Amino acid sequence: MLPTYMAPTDLTTRSLQKGSAEFLVLAVLEGPQRHGYEIAQLIAERSENRLKFQAATLYPLLYKLEKQGWVEGRWVEKAGQRRRRFYRLTAAGRGVLGERRRVWREFFDALDQVARVRHA
């Protein structure tokens, strides 16, 4: 029996996003420190709204990354604004980010060799 074509769905996108969530957050935190909402906005903006994080997904991930020692968070209070937790990449997080980039590059190269996914 021949396989049937399955069109991309939100489920497919969510599965891919889940598998790359840590990588995306670490990459965004490579620059200046950012608060959670800003992290989500940057990921959406840089991906042209193809990747989106909900608070229910993002904040537990940030806490997990903090517990692993890959990011560091601190509370900041400013007059007239609500308190926000800002996150920055740690030295350990930079190392993990570098390794993840290497792994993703190898994965994309392999995909391209098999499926020719890059533009000609």
C-alpha positions as CSV (number, residue, x, y, z in Angstrom):
1,M,0.0,0.0,0.0
2,L,1.3,3.5,-0.9
3,P,1.7,6.0,1.9
4,T,-0.8,8.8,1.8
5,Y,0.2,12.4,1.9
6,M,-0.5,14.3,5.1
7,A,-0.7,18.1,4.9
8,P,1.2,20.1,7.5
9,T,-1.0,20.8,10.5
10,D,-0.7,22.8,13.7
11,L,0.0,19.5,15.4
12,T,3.1,19.0,13.2
13,T,4.3,22.5,13.9
14,R,3.7,22.0,17.6
15,S,5.7,18.8,17.6
16,L,8.6,20.4,15.8
17,Q,8.5,23.4,18.1
18,K,8.5,21.3,21.2
19,G,11.6,19.5,20.0
20,S,13.4,22.8,19.4
21,A,12.0,24.9,22.3
22,E,15.1,24.9,24.4
23,F,17.3,25.7,21.5
24,L,15.1,28.6,20.4
25,V,15.0,30.1,23.9
26,L,18.7,29.8,24.4
27,A,19.3,31.4,21.0
28,V,17.1,34.4,21.9
29,L,18.9,34.8,25.2
30,E,22.3,34.9,23.5
31,G,21.9,38.7,23.4
32,P,20.8,41.0,26.2
33,Q,18.7,39.7,29.1
34,R,15.0,39.5,28.4
35,H,11.8,38.8,30.2
36,G,9.5,36.0,29.2
37,Y,7.0,38.0,27.2
38,E,9.8,39.5,25.2
39,I,11.3,36.1,24.6
40,A,8.0,34.9,23.2
41,Q,7.6,38.0,21.1
42,L,11.1,37.8,19.6
43,I,10.6,34.1,18.6
44,A,7.3,35.0,16.9
45,E,8.8,38.0,15.2
46,R,12.0,36.3,14.0
47,S,10.0,33.3,12.7
48,E,7.4,35.6,11.0
49,N,4.8,34.3,13.4
50,R,5.3,30.7,12.4
51,L,6.6,29.8,15.9
52,K,4.6,30.9,18.9
53,F,5.0,30.2,22.6
54,Q,2.2,30.4,25.1
55,A,3.0,31.4,28.7
56,A,1.9,28.0,29.9
57,T,4.7,26.5,27.8
58,L,7.4,29.2,28.0
59,Y,7.6,29.8,31.8
60,P,8.0,26.2,32.8
61,L,10.7,25.8,30.2
62,L,12.5,28.9,31.5
63,Y,12.3,27.5,35.1
64,K,13.7,24.2,33.8
65,L,16.6,25.9,32.0
66,E,17.3,27.9,35.1
67,K,17.3,24.8,37.2
68,Q,19.8,23.2,34.8
69,G,22.0,26.2,35.2
70,W,21.8,27.3,31.5
71,V,19.9,30.5,32.2
72,E,19.9,32.8,35.2
73,G,16.8,34.8,36.2
74,R,16.4,37.8,38.4
75,W,13.4,39.9,39.4
76,V,13.4,43.6,38.4
77,E,11.0,46.2,39.7
78,K,10.6,49.6,38.1
79,A,8.4,52.4,39.3
80,G,5.0,52.3,37.7
81,Q,5.5,48.8,36.2
82,R,4.8,45.4,37.5
83,R,7.7,43.2,38.6
84,R,9.3,41.1,35.8
85,R,11.8,38.3,35.8
86,F,14.6,38.8,33.4
87,Y,16.7,35.9,32.1
88,R,20.2,35.8,30.7
89,L,22.3,33.0,29.3
90,T,25.0,31.6,31.6
91,A,28.4,30.3,30.5
92,A,27.0,26.7,30.7
93,G,24.1,27.8,28.5
94,R,26.4,29.3,25.9
95,G,28.2,25.9,25.7
96,V,24.9,24.1,25.3
97,L,23.7,26.6,22.7
98,G,27.0,26.0,20.7
99,E,26.5,22.3,20.8
100,R,22.9,22.5,19.8
101,R,23.8,24.7,16.9
102,R,26.3,22.1,15.7
103,V,23.8,19.3,16.0
104,W,21.1,21.2,14.2
105,R,23.5,22.1,11.4
106,E,24.4,18.5,10.9
107,F,20.7,17.5,11.0
108,F,19.8,20.2,8.3
109,D,22.8,19.1,6.2
110,A,21.6,15.5,6.3
111,L,18.0,16.5,5.5
112,D,19.3,18.5,2.5
113,Q,21.4,15.6,1.2
114,V,18.3,13.3,1.3
115,A,15.4,15.6,0.6
116,R,17.0,18.7,-1.0
117,V,15.3,21.1,1.3
118,R,17.6,24.1,0.6
119,H,16.9,26.5,-2.2
120,A,18.8,25.9,-5.4
